């Protein structure tokens, strides 16, 4: 049985600036999602990245927590973690000199 894809989208009501919403409250983190779903941060990451090793029950709990908290992964953090893409202020690799 294949699991439905986790769809995470930004909503108009929750714009973010520097990890905070426009109302000034702290944006939820992957740690908040893990705590709410009673799993580790690694498990939340596996769900977000569609790792097939996650059971449906765990996937469901994490997805529910993501939706309840309105969690949106930070693209800059994802790029840094994957070491792909340019971090803000970083210069692209010029290659061998």
C-alpha positions as CSV (number, residue, x, y, z in Angstrom):
1,X,0.0,0.0,0.0
2,X,1.5,3.4,-0.9
3,X,1.3,6.3,1.4
4,X,-0.2,9.6,0.3
5,X,2.3,12.3,-0.3
6,X,2.7,14.9,2.5
7,X,1.7,18.2,1.0
8,X,3.0,21.2,2.9
9,X,2.0,24.6,1.6
10,X,2.4,28.1,2.8
11,X,-0.9,29.9,3.6
12,X,-1.6,33.6,3.2
13,X,-2.4,34.0,6.9
14,X,1.0,32.9,8.2
15,X,3.8,34.9,6.5
16,X,7.2,34.5,8.1
17,X,10.1,36.9,8.8
18,X,13.2,35.5,10.4
19,X,11.4,32.5,12.1
20,X,8.5,34.6,13.3
21,X,5.0,35.2,12.0
22,X,3.8,38.7,11.3
23,X,2.0,38.7,14.7
24,X,5.4,38.3,16.4
25,X,4.8,34.8,17.7
26,X,7.5,32.2,17.2
27,X,7.1,29.9,14.2
28,X,6.9,26.2,15.0
29,X,10.1,24.2,14.6
30,X,10.8,20.6,13.7
31,X,11.4,20.1,17.4
32,X,7.9,21.3,18.2
33,X,6.4,18.9,15.6
34,X,8.5,16.0,17.1
35,X,7.3,16.8,20.6
36,X,3.6,17.0,19.5
37,X,3.8,13.7,17.6
38,X,5.9,12.0,20.3
39,X,8.7,11.1,17.9
40,X,12.3,12.2,17.3
41,X,13.4,15.1,15.0
42,X,14.9,12.5,12.7
43,X,11.5,10.8,12.3
44,X,9.9,14.1,11.4
45,X,12.6,14.7,8.9
46,X,12.0,11.2,7.4
47,X,8.2,12.0,7.1
48,X,8.9,15.3,5.4
49,X,11.4,13.7,3.0
50,X,9.1,10.8,2.2
51,X,11.4,8.1,3.6
52,X,9.8,4.6,3.0
53,X,11.0,3.3,6.4
54,X,8.3,5.3,8.2
55,X,5.2,3.3,9.3
56,X,1.8,4.6,8.3
57,X,0.8,5.2,11.9
58,X,3.9,7.3,12.6
59,X,3.4,9.1,9.3
60,X,-0.1,9.9,10.2
61,X,0.8,11.2,13.7
62,X,3.6,13.5,12.3
63,X,1.4,14.8,9.5
64,X,-1.4,15.6,12.0
65,X,1.1,17.5,14.2
66,X,2.5,19.4,11.1
67,X,-1.0,20.5,10.2
68,X,-2.1,21.4,13.7
69,X,1.1,23.5,14.3
70,X,1.0,25.0,10.7
71,X,4.7,24.0,10.4
72,X,6.5,25.1,7.3
73,X,10.0,23.8,6.6
74,X,12.6,26.5,6.2
75,X,14.1,26.3,2.7
76,X,17.3,27.9,3.8
77,X,17.8,25.4,6.6
78,X,17.1,22.5,4.1
79,X,19.7,23.8,1.6
80,X,22.3,24.1,4.4
81,X,21.5,20.6,5.7
82,X,21.8,19.2,2.2
83,X,24.8,21.4,1.4
84,X,23.1,22.3,-1.8
85,X,22.2,25.7,-3.1
86,X,23.7,28.9,-1.9
87,X,23.2,30.0,1.6
88,X,22.3,33.7,2.0
89,X,25.6,35.6,1.5
90,X,27.5,32.6,0.2
91,X,29.4,32.8,-3.0
92,X,29.0,29.9,-5.6
93,X,32.0,27.5,-6.0
94,X,34.2,28.7,-8.8
95,X,35.5,25.1,-9.3
96,X,39.2,24.1,-9.6
97,X,41.7,26.9,-10.0
